[in-house]
Amino acid sequence: MLRWILLILSIVLFQNCANKKRGVLLPLIPLVQETSSPSQKSSNPSPISNTTNDVSNTNNNNDTPPPPPPVLVQFQTTSSSATEGTDSSVSIVVTLSSHLDTVVSVDYQVSGGTASSPSDYTLSTTTTLTFNPGETQKSFTVTIIDNVDYVPMSRTVIFTLTNLSPALSLGTNSTHTLTIHEDINDVP
């Protein structure tokens, strides 16, 4: 008897695998597992589980798809560097994690560091980046000043993103550190 049950079960499972590609699943009838001899029969037969015909929805049977992940605004990298006399400017890239169908703006500002403006670097007077619908990358330029005064250490400028509009989330790269190295030709 058990052989017949296993044969029928394998035929139904084979049909389910073949029909799954077409989106059709055959219902499986719960079967009771028999023991080999009448003296070993239990009063609580154990059902044979069917895990291959699980058609439950991971959304708790809710047909609403999960919400998309939030759009993140962040710097493409957390650091960059430039050398006086070699690099006249540095482009710093800000990204959106996915495109939107609306205009997005974000401000960048200097939030710290050891470099001074305008003796070490200059920025554009506009500190707002505007992403048009569909755009995912914008950049701003930092002009590196080749001063003739030798400073024996590198200086930094730390940028932070602020004033996201519409209200989006900042990614993990929410700050960017630009390191400005001294021109070795300025060594006295």
N, C-alpha and C positions, 0 to 999 in steps of 0.2 A: 504494500500500500504506500509506504514511504517513497519507493521508487517512482510510483505514478505521480505522486504529489510533486516530487522534485522535477520530473520531466515536464509537467504542466507549468510549473513555476518558471523553468528555464525558457520554455516557449513564450510565455507571457512577457518575461523580461526581455527576450530577444525582440519581440514585437514592439515593446516600449522603446527600446534603443533605436530601432529602425524608424518608428513613427515620431520620435522626439524631434528629428530634423524637420518634420512637417508640422510640428506643434500639436500633435495628437498623442495623448497618453491614455493607455487602457487602465481601467481601475483594477487593482489587485485585491483579491479576496483574502482576508486574513486567514492564515492556515494555522492549525494546531499541530505542534510537533509531537509525533508518537514515539514511545520508547520501543525497544526491540522485543520485549517479551511482556505478556500480560501481567506477570508478577511485579514488573518494574513500573507499571503505570502509576502515574501520580494523580491525585485528585485535583491538582491545579496545573493543567497543561500550559506549557509556555507558548505564547504565540510566536510565529516566525516574523521577524520584523522586516519591513520593506523600506529601505532607505533610498532605493533607486527611483522610486516614484514620488519623491517629495516635491510637491508643487506649491508649497507654501511660499508666500512672498516675504522677503526680508524686510519690507516696510510695514510689517504688521497688517498685511492684507489691505493696505491703503494704496490706492492707485496713484497718489500724488508722488511725483519723483522727489528725491531729496533736494534741498536747496543747493544752488551752486556755491562753491567756496567763495569767500569774500575776495574782492579785488584788492590786492596789496600794492602800495606805493613804497618804493625803496630805491636806494642807490644800487647800481649794478654791482659795484664792489665796495668794500669798506675802506679801502686805502688806495692811494696813488702817490707818485713822487715826481719831482722835476728838479733839474739842476740849473742854477743861474748861469747865464751865458750860453747854455746848450739848448735849453727848452724855453721858447718864448711864451708858450702858453700850454695849458693842460685843459682837456675837455673832460668834464665829470658827468657821467650818465645816470639818469634817473629813469626807472622803469615802472610800468604797470604790469601786474601779473597776467592780465588778460585784457583784451580790448573792450571798450564800452561804446554804447551808441549815444553817448552824451559827452559834452565837453568837461574835462577834468582839469583843475588847476591846483598847483602846489607851490608853496614858497620855500626857498632855501635861505638859510641865514648862517652867518658865522657865529658859532656858539663857544668857541674857545681856541686854544692853541698859543704858540709862542711867536708866530710871525706877525708882522704889523703891516697894515695897509695905510698908505700907499708905498711905503719904503721897500716891502718885500713882494707884494702882489697887489693887483687891482681886480675889481669885479665890475660887471655891468651894473648900471643903475637900476635895471629891472631885475628883480630877484624872484619873479614868478614864472614858472614853467606852465604852459598851457598845452594839454593833450587834446587834439581834435578827435572827434569820433573815429574809432578804429586804430588810433595810434597807441603804441605801447612803449615808446622810447623817446626821451628828450634829453638834451644836454645843455650845460652852461659852461662858459669858458672862464678860466682864471688866468690872467696875464701875469707872468713871472717877471719881476723887475730885477735886472742885473745891476745891482748897486756895487759900487767899487769898494765899499767898506767890507773888509774881511771879518766874518764872524766865524769862529772856529767850531761851530756846531750847526746842525740842521735845525730848521724851524718848522713848525707845523701850523696848519689851519684846519680847524674842525668845523664841518658843515652839518647842519641838522635840517630835516624837512619839517615844515609846519603848515598850518592853515589849508588842510586838504578840503577841496570842494568839488563834488559833493563829499559828504562825510564818509571817507573810506578808511581803511585800516593801514597802519604802517607795517611794513615787513620787518624782518630781523635786521636788515641793513639800513637802519634808520639814521645812522651817522656815517660820515665819510671823513677820513683824515688825509689831508694832502701834506706830504713832507717835502720841504724845499731845501735842497742841498746847496752848499756854498760852491761857487765857482772856484776851482782849484787855481785858476790863473790870477785870482785876487790875493793869493797868499803872499804876505810881505817878504 
